[in-house]
Amino acid sequence: MTAKTRCKLCRYDTEVDYKEPGFLEKFIDRRGKLLPRSFTGNCARHQREVSRAVKRSRNLALLPFTR
């Protein structure tokens, strides 16, 4: 990736894992909704990975559905 990459997950080559609720909470607002790309600054690929990981984490009761 280039140095002008806006996505933090691309820039630091970070893996998105559903077993890390502390990391995934950065992408959820106070009410438990997923934050959009415009707020988080994720690229489309990583936004899809984050949303998939949050949904899996919720199904395993690592993250709450609502707060």
DSSP file (Angstrom, degrees, kcal/mol; ACC not computed):
  #  RESIDUE AA STRUCTURE BP1 BP2  ACC     N-H-->O    O-->H-N    N-H-->O    O-->H-N    TCO  KAPPA ALPHA  PHI   PSI    X-CA   Y-CA   Z-CA
    1    1 A M              0   0    0      0, 0.0     2,-0.1     0, 0.0     0, 0.0   0.000 360.0 360.0 360.0 158.7    0.0    0.0    0.0
    2    2 A T    >   -     0   0    0      1,-0.1     3,-1.2     2,-0.0     0, 0.0  -0.369 360.0-112.0 -84.6 167.4    1.0    3.6   -0.5
    3    3 A A  T 3  S+     0   0    0      1,-0.3    -1,-0.1    -2,-0.1     8,-0.0   0.695 113.7  64.4 -71.9 -18.6    1.9    6.0    2.3
    4    4 A K  T 3  S+     0   0    0      2,-0.0    -1,-0.3     7,-0.0     2,-0.1   0.323  71.3 134.0 -87.6   8.8   -1.3    8.0    1.5
    5    5 A T    <   -     0   0    0     -3,-1.2     6,-0.0     1,-0.2     0, 0.0  -0.386  41.9-162.4 -62.7 130.3   -3.5    5.2    2.5
    6    6 A R        +     0   0    0     -2,-0.1     2,-0.4     4,-0.0    -1,-0.2   0.772  63.3  93.0 -85.6 -28.2   -6.3    6.4    4.7
    7    7 A C     >  -     0   0    0      1,-0.2     4,-2.3     2,-0.1    35,-0.2  -0.536  62.0-156.5 -72.9 122.4   -7.3    3.1    6.1
    8    8 A K  H  > S+     0   0    0     -2,-0.4     4,-2.2    32,-0.3     6,-0.2   0.835  93.6  56.4 -67.6 -32.3   -5.5    2.4    9.4
    9    9 A L  H  4>S+     0   0    0      2,-0.2     5,-1.8     1,-0.2     4,-0.3   0.852 110.9  43.7 -70.3 -33.2   -5.9   -1.3    9.0
   10   10 A C  H >45S+     0   0    0      3,-0.2     3,-0.6     2,-0.2    -2,-0.2   0.907 112.8  52.7 -72.1 -43.5   -4.2   -1.2    5.6
   11   11 A R  H 3<5S+     0   0    0     -4,-2.3    -2,-0.2     1,-0.2    -3,-0.2   0.901 120.1  31.1 -62.2 -44.0   -1.4    1.1    6.8
   12   12 A Y  T 3<5S-     0   0    0     -4,-2.2    -1,-0.2    -5,-0.1    -2,-0.2   0.337 104.4-123.9 -99.5   6.8   -0.4   -1.0    9.8
   13   13 A D  T < 5 +     0   0    0     -3,-0.6     2,-0.3    -4,-0.3    -3,-0.2   0.922  46.3 178.3  52.5  51.7   -1.3   -4.4    8.2
   14   14 A T      < -     0   0    0     -5,-1.8     2,-0.4    -6,-0.2    -1,-0.2  -0.672  24.8-133.8 -90.0 136.7   -3.6   -5.3   11.1
   15   15 A E        -     0   0    0     -2,-0.3     2,-0.6     2,-0.0    -1,-0.0  -0.718  13.8-136.2 -87.6 138.8   -5.6   -8.5   11.1
   16   16 A V        +     0   0    0     -2,-0.4     2,-0.4     2,-0.0     3,-0.0  -0.864  28.7 179.6 -96.3 120.9   -9.3   -8.3   12.0
   17   17 A D    >   -     0   0    0     -2,-0.6     3,-1.3     3,-0.1     7,-0.2  -0.980  31.6-145.9-128.6 134.4  -10.2  -11.1   14.4
   18   18 A Y  T 3  S+     0   0    0     -2,-0.4    -1,-0.1     1,-0.3    44,-0.1   0.639  96.2  68.9 -71.7 -13.0  -13.6  -11.8   15.9
   19   19 A K  T 3  S+     0   0    0      1,-0.2    -1,-0.3     2,-0.1    -3,-0.0   0.342  83.8  76.7 -88.4   7.5  -12.0  -13.0   19.2
   20   20 A E    <>  +     0   0    0     -3,-1.3     4,-1.9     1,-0.1     3,-0.4  -0.739  51.1 169.1-117.2  81.3  -10.7   -9.5   20.1
   21   21 A P  H  > S+     0   0    0      0, 0.0     4,-1.6     0, 0.0    -1,-0.1   0.811  75.6  60.5 -65.6 -28.9  -13.7   -7.6   21.5
   22   22 A G  H  4 S+     0   0    0      1,-0.2     4,-0.3     2,-0.2    -2,-0.1   0.899 108.5  43.5 -63.9 -39.9  -11.6   -4.8   22.8
   23   23 A F  H >4 S+     0   0    0     -3,-0.4     3,-1.1     1,-0.2     4,-0.2   0.887 113.4  51.3 -70.0 -40.5  -10.3   -4.0   19.2
   24   24 A L  H >< S+     0   0    0     -4,-1.9     3,-1.7     1,-0.2    -2,-0.2   0.742  93.7  72.6 -72.8 -22.6  -13.8   -4.4   17.7
   25   25 A E  G >< S+     0   0    0     -4,-1.6     3,-1.2     1,-0.3    -1,-0.2   0.717  84.3  69.3 -65.8 -19.0  -15.4   -2.0   20.2
   26   26 A K  G <  S+     0   0    0     -3,-1.1    -1,-0.3    -4,-0.3    -2,-0.2   0.741  99.5  49.6 -66.5 -22.1  -13.6    0.9   18.4
   27   27 A F  G <  S+     0   0    0     -3,-1.7     8,-2.7    -4,-0.2     2,-0.4   0.233 100.4  77.3-103.0  12.0  -15.9    0.3   15.5
   28   28 A I  B <  S-A   34   0A   0     -3,-1.2     6,-0.2     6,-0.2     2,-0.0  -0.966  71.3-136.9-124.1 138.4  -19.2    0.3   17.5
   29   29 A D    >   -     0   0    0      4,-2.7     3,-1.4    -2,-0.4    -2,-0.1  -0.176  40.2 -85.9 -83.6-175.7  -21.0    3.3   18.8
   30   30 A R  T 3  S+     0   0    0      1,-0.3    -1,-0.1     2,-0.1    37,-0.1   0.789 127.5  52.0 -63.4 -28.9  -22.6    3.7   22.3
   31   31 A R  T 3  S-     0   0    0     35,-0.1    36,-0.7     2,-0.1    -1,-0.3   0.507 121.4-103.1 -87.9  -4.0  -25.8    2.0   21.2
   32   32 A G  S <  S+     0   0    0     -3,-1.4     2,-0.2     1,-0.3    -2,-0.1   0.539  75.7 136.5  96.8   7.9  -24.1   -1.0   19.7
   33   33 A K        -     0   0    0      1,-0.1    -4,-2.7    -5,-0.0    -1,-0.3  -0.599  60.4-105.4 -88.6 150.4  -24.4    0.0   16.1
   34   34 A L  B     -A   28   0A   0     -2,-0.2    -6,-0.2    -6,-0.2    -1,-0.1  -0.523  34.6-123.5 -70.4 136.7  -21.6   -0.4   13.6
   35   35 A L        -     0   0    0     -8,-2.7    -1,-0.1    -2,-0.2    -9,-0.0  -0.603  29.2-114.3 -80.2 143.0  -19.9    2.8   12.7
   36   36 A P    >>  -     0   0    0      0, 0.0     4,-2.0     0, 0.0     3,-1.0  -0.216  26.2-103.9 -73.6 167.5  -19.9    3.7    8.9
   37   37 A R  H 3> S+     0   0    0      1,-0.3     4,-2.8     2,-0.2     5,-0.4   0.829 117.6  63.7 -59.0 -34.6  -16.7    3.9    6.8
   38   38 A S  H 34 S+     0   0    0      1,-0.2    -1,-0.3     2,-0.2    -3,-0.0   0.811 109.9  38.9 -64.8 -28.9  -16.8    7.7    6.8
   39   39 A F  H <4 S+     0   0    0     -3,-1.0    -2,-0.2     1,-0.1    -1,-0.2   0.880 122.8  38.6 -85.1 -42.7  -16.3    7.7   10.6
   40   40 A T  H  < S-     0   0    0     -4,-2.0   -32,-0.3   -13,-0.1    -2,-0.2   0.786  95.5-134.2 -82.7 -27.4  -13.8    4.9   11.0
   41   41 A G     <  +     0   0    0     -4,-2.8   -33,-0.2    -5,-0.3    -3,-0.1   0.677  50.2 151.6  81.7  17.6  -11.8    5.6    7.9
   42   42 A N        -     0   0    0     -5,-0.4    -1,-0.2   -35,-0.2     2,-0.1  -0.462  46.1-119.5 -79.0 152.9  -11.7    2.0    6.8
   43   43 A C     >  -     0   0    0     -2,-0.1     4,-2.3     1,-0.1     5,-0.2  -0.375  37.0 -98.9 -78.7 171.9  -11.4    0.9    3.2
   44   44 A A  H  > S+     0   0    0      1,-0.2     4,-2.0     2,-0.2     5,-0.2   0.897 121.6  51.9 -62.7 -41.7  -14.3   -1.1    1.8
   45   45 A R  H  > S+     0   0    0      1,-0.2     4,-1.8     2,-0.2    -1,-0.2   0.935 113.7  42.2 -61.9 -47.3  -12.4   -4.4    2.2
   46   46 A H  H  > S+     0   0    0      1,-0.2     4,-2.6     2,-0.2    -1,-0.2   0.819 109.7  57.7 -73.2 -29.5  -11.6   -3.8    5.9
   47   47 A Q  H  X S+     0   0    0     -4,-2.3     4,-2.5     2,-0.2    -1,-0.2   0.906 107.6  48.4 -64.7 -39.9  -15.1   -2.5    6.6
   48   48 A R  H  X S+     0   0    0     -4,-2.0     4,-2.3     2,-0.2    -2,-0.2   0.909 112.1  49.2 -64.5 -41.3  -16.6   -5.7    5.4
   49   49 A E  H  X S+     0   0    0     -4,-1.8     4,-2.4     2,-0.2    -2,-0.2   0.903 111.8  48.8 -64.2 -41.0  -14.1   -7.7    7.5
   50   50 A V  H  X S+     0   0    0     -4,-2.6     4,-2.7     2,-0.2     5,-0.2   0.931 111.9  47.9 -65.2 -45.7  -14.9   -5.6   10.6
   51   51 A S  H  X S+     0   0    0     -4,-2.5     4,-2.1     1,-0.2    -1,-0.2   0.898 113.1  48.5 -64.8 -38.7  -18.7   -6.0   10.1
   52   52 A R  H  X S+     0   0    0     -4,-2.3     4,-2.1     2,-0.2    -1,-0.2   0.905 112.8  48.1 -65.4 -41.2  -18.3   -9.7    9.7
   53   53 A A  H  X S+     0   0    0     -4,-2.4     4,-2.5     2,-0.2    -2,-0.2   0.889 110.7  50.7 -67.7 -39.5  -16.1  -10.0   12.7
   54   54 A V  H  X S+     0   0    0     -4,-2.7     4,-2.2     2,-0.2    -1,-0.2   0.916 110.7  49.4 -64.1 -42.8  -18.5   -7.9   14.9
   55   55 A K  H  X S+     0   0    0     -4,-2.1     4,-1.9    -5,-0.2    -2,-0.2   0.904 112.9  46.6 -64.5 -40.8  -21.4  -10.1   13.8
   56   56 A R  H  X S+     0   0    0     -4,-2.1     4,-1.4     2,-0.2    -1,-0.2   0.907 111.7  51.4 -65.7 -40.9  -19.5  -13.3   14.6
   57   57 A S  H  <>S+     0   0    0     -4,-2.5     5,-2.8     1,-0.2     6,-1.1   0.862 108.8  51.2 -65.6 -36.0  -18.4  -11.9   18.0
   58   58 A R  H ><5S+     0   0    0     -4,-2.2     3,-1.5     4,-0.2    -1,-0.2   0.906 107.0  53.2 -66.3 -41.2  -22.0  -11.0   18.8
   59   59 A N  H 3<5S+     0   0    0     -4,-1.9    -1,-0.2     1,-0.3    -2,-0.2   0.791 109.9  48.2 -66.5 -26.8  -23.2  -14.5   18.0
   60   60 A L  T 3<5S-     0   0    0     -4,-1.4    -1,-0.3    -5,-0.1    -2,-0.2   0.344 116.6-116.2 -92.5   6.1  -20.6  -15.9   20.4
   61   61 A A  T < 5S+     0   0    0     -3,-1.5    -3,-0.2     2,-0.2    -2,-0.1   0.758  83.3 120.6  65.1  28.6  -21.6  -13.4   23.1
   62   62 A L  S   <S+     0   0    0     -5,-2.8    -4,-0.2     1,-0.2    -5,-0.1   0.755  80.0  31.3 -85.7 -28.6  -18.2  -11.7   23.1
   63   63 A L  S    S-     0   0    0     -6,-1.1    -2,-0.2    -9,-0.2    -1,-0.2  -0.952  90.6-115.3-124.3 147.4  -19.9   -8.4   22.2
   64   64 A P        -     0   0    0      0, 0.0     3,-0.1     0, 0.0    -6,-0.1  -0.485  10.7-137.6 -78.8 152.9  -23.4   -7.3   23.2
   65   65 A F  S    S+     0   0    0      1,-0.2     2,-0.3    -2,-0.1    -7,-0.1   0.895  89.7   5.7 -72.6 -41.3  -26.1   -6.7   20.6
   66   66 A T              0   0    0      1,-0.1   -34,-0.2    -3,-0.0    -1,-0.2  -0.906 360.0 360.0-135.2 164.8  -27.2   -3.6   22.3
   67   67 A R              0   0    0    -36,-0.7   -35,-0.1    -2,-0.3   -36,-0.1   0.384 360.0 360.0-119.3 360.0  -26.0   -1.5   25.2
